[in-house]
Amino acid sequence: MKELFLLDPTITFLNFGSFGACPKPIFEEYQKIQLQLEREPVQFIVKTGIEKLASAREKLGTYIGCREEEVVFMTNPSYAINTVAKSIKLSPGDEILSTNLEYGALERTWDYYCEKASAKFIRQKINLPIQSKEQLISDFWKGYTEKTKAIFISHITSATALILPVAEICAEAKKRGLLTIVDGAHVPGHIPFQISDIEVDIYTGACHKWMMSPKGASFLFVNKENQNWVDPLIISWGYKSEFPSQSQFIDYHQTSGTRDFSACLTVPFCIDFMEEHNWHSVAETCRKNTIEMATYFQNELGFESISPIKEEFLGQMFSFPVFTNNPLELKEQLFQRFQIEIPVTFQNGNYYLRFSYQVFNEEKNYLKLLNCLKTLIHEGTIFFG
Ligand SMILES: Cc1ncc(COP(=O)(O)O)c(C=O)c1O
């Protein structure tokens, strides 16, 4: 499988999580679509491409467990959550309940729109290390007040790479009459999941991470009940459309001016690619290997893991705490000196190293990382608690 990817073979690539990586057949399909676009831009952008977008949405809907008219392609999850945060009607004092484990860009998005409305974005503290799902859920609901209007949580967190119990949290939120918004950027193609399995009103996911599409393909799911208040970020031809489809939601959000939506059109190909290569079992093996490597790293380095090292909390990524006075230097050393691509993440005053495990990774990649970390410990650049 390694040969299928375009990745630079001189780099030990342990950061699939940030931007995915596109296998050659998918990238070739992408270029084929872009060529079709450039051969007849007018027909493609106005007609044939739009028809293909509808069938791509349908196939994506089946894959993620929702109806075609509930899902629209967006460039990235930031675009999707900005769309929602800008539209939501907040009164002064209203609260959006979230966690202190969210993705930094989207915390900023919520801060921005909450501040504008004199509302509050609540980063409820989740105690680390997590002892159990029950403890995490109980920590979360300590942030609830009568002012809470909606919840916003990651399904898989960014810096800490933790799977959060979104099904349980959304079910409880619905009992309390709250709107449920989930950031599933890392989820599609990563862990088994169907939107229809949980009580979520709004869900975003990236196709260009674990589904391996080219960059610029993500989605926003909004259930029928909530589509009427979610305004498009860009008002374009879809408003008062001359050729309305049966869905105003799709008309409003799909048209945002001239753009190359070829990456979105590769999504059906990505789904077929994953089926052909038995991705269900590929991902399962990677998840098992992640657990094995995480346990091994913990034993070798002696850090305290931020959650139980179990499938309940971990997918194909593992974040472990590292102490350093100079995180930029650490990143630089790992990449420039050892040719290892791995993020050094930061949250709530702590630094983490986050490795991903994808089909092309082998045990020797992690042994190399471990040896390099031991060298850096020896040189006094880092230590583990
Ligand atoms: C939890 C989470 N949400 C959202 C995103 C998407 O970010 P962007 O919109 O910048 O691509 C990421 C990217 O890594 C993420 O980890």
The ligand as an ORCA input file, in Angstrom:
! r2SCAN-3c Opt
* xyz 0 1
  C     -10.980     18.615     15.597
  C     -10.755     19.372     14.317
  N     -11.745     20.142     13.837
  C     -11.636     20.790     12.665
  C     -10.494     20.696     11.905
  C     -10.499     21.306     10.548
  O      -9.724     22.329     10.339
  P      -9.718     23.179      8.988
  O     -11.068     23.685      8.756
  O      -8.720     24.226      9.332
  O      -9.261     22.279      7.917
  C      -9.417     19.941     12.380
  C      -8.189     19.851     11.595
  O      -7.232     19.235     11.922
  C      -9.553     19.260     13.613
  O      -8.565     18.519     14.102
*
